């Protein structure tokens, strides 16, 4: 095994009186209750307790992910709540969820993470050296080219730690790092953490696995309600609870006394813990700022493209589903509907509508899974300075070329099969741009939904809920003049309604209805009222406004869902 890279000196952590309450009124209850302890530099410390004891809550409060309501956490004497910008690049935090993209090779994942985390101006050689060191130090060098999704559970957890190791943090926080791992893999991971602590880092982990405790310098036992019942070495813990095994400690906490009694006993017999003054240490005040917005944008655009291209299933869906839709259009519509000598107005309306809805559907489905599948990654990266706009805009930049391609193919195929009239270059470009704007607005709607929901299953369920109004209130299935006033109001906020009118304008629907040889023309002209009477530029402005508003809404939803105070 190669020698571990020497890390900077670990920080001392002083925790005083941490208290947190969740819920309101009669439903309010404490999940942390006046927790006080100290972690020395270079220690490996475990937070242990039964289900609901507050292990994760305490860990998140220490890491600044979800601050406590009262009390303080100081790193080498500096309050994390007041020095967040300075300290966040000194802390490594690994949640239970994976914070790495499963589609990318491990080395590529680390390279993108380094570009997003290391200070501006970091040389490429320095980035590569840190990646190599992180892989070596966590015994992952032989797996560098392996796709993250193909790694074992223990290797993926070590890969998440490697991401944090890139910045040479002085403190690591890990939430249930061995959860779901077999005993041998768990022991190997703890051995890696032990080595990190021995080479300088301060490490605090929350765990429910009793075998994890053997490698730790100290353990913190929490009783129910987030009450500290003991803090010290494992041997001292066994003596304190007067038991022969760690399992016996859990029994003692649950049966021998109430949580309040355990906490009171600990405070009474360790009275000095709360009186210790935080010790100031050497915190480097010259921490260079992280990468700027433009570097983040460039990195995230490259990562989004790389992730998309490497995921063959997603790529097949992005290109295959539009192909299937266009094929269905070709089978559904008869040729010659736009014949000026004998047009078929009802078919024309349906063709125009389904073209507009096709662009809307493509954009919506492209956006629905873009954010909800990455939310744990976004939350972690936001803690180290991710600009949410720099995250959101690359989604549009990468997906727009795909949308433009499928829109062009749809128009081209329908024209070749005589489902559309002969189009000059100007009209074809105008139709393509309308569809692109329609798809972009729908893509932004998909991003709003993806940022707002909790998981991919919810995003999938949202698809029909978003599509049905777009169909019913487009002004094609039922003309606007025949809708109730509430229906017309809803129609005004449907992007594909405006795309439908814009396409109808470019294809000269009103002229066909007014001058065509079919007896259906004049009645349809009367029914569809003012549809398509405005200029194409007007419709473009409306669709552009939809896009801007929906992107702003996506930014707000992303801000809310990814903020550090939320799970």
Buried (B, 14 or more C-beta within 10 A) or exposed (E): EEEBBEBEBBBBBBBBBBBBBEEEEEEEEBBBBBBBBBBBBBBBBBBBBBEEBBBBBBBBBBBBBBBBEEBBBBBBBBBBEEBBEBBBBBBBBBBBEBBBBBBBBBBBBBBBBBBBBBEEEBEEEEBBEBBBBBBBBBBBBEBBEBBBEEBEBBBBBBBBBBBBBBBBBBBBBBBBBBBEBEEEBBBBBBEBBBBBBEBBBBBBBBBBBBEBBEBBBBBBBBBBBBBBBBBBBBEEBBEBBEBEEBEEBBEBBEEEBBBEEBBBBBBEEBEEBEEEEBEEBEBEEEBEEBBEEEBBBBBBBBBBBBBBEBBEEBEEBBEEBBBEBBEEBBEEBEEBBBBEEEBBBEBBBBBBBBBBBBBBBBBBBBBBBBBBBBBBBBBBBBBBBBBBBBBBBBBBBBBBEBBBEBBBBBBBBBBEBBBBBEBEEEBBEBBBBBBBBBBBBBBBBBBBBBBBBEEEEBBBEBBEEBBEBBBBBBBBEBBBEEBEEEBBEBBEEBBBBBBBBBBBBBBBBBEBBEEBEBEBBBEBBEBBEEBBEBEBEBBBBBBEEBBEBBBEBBBBBBEEBBEBEEE
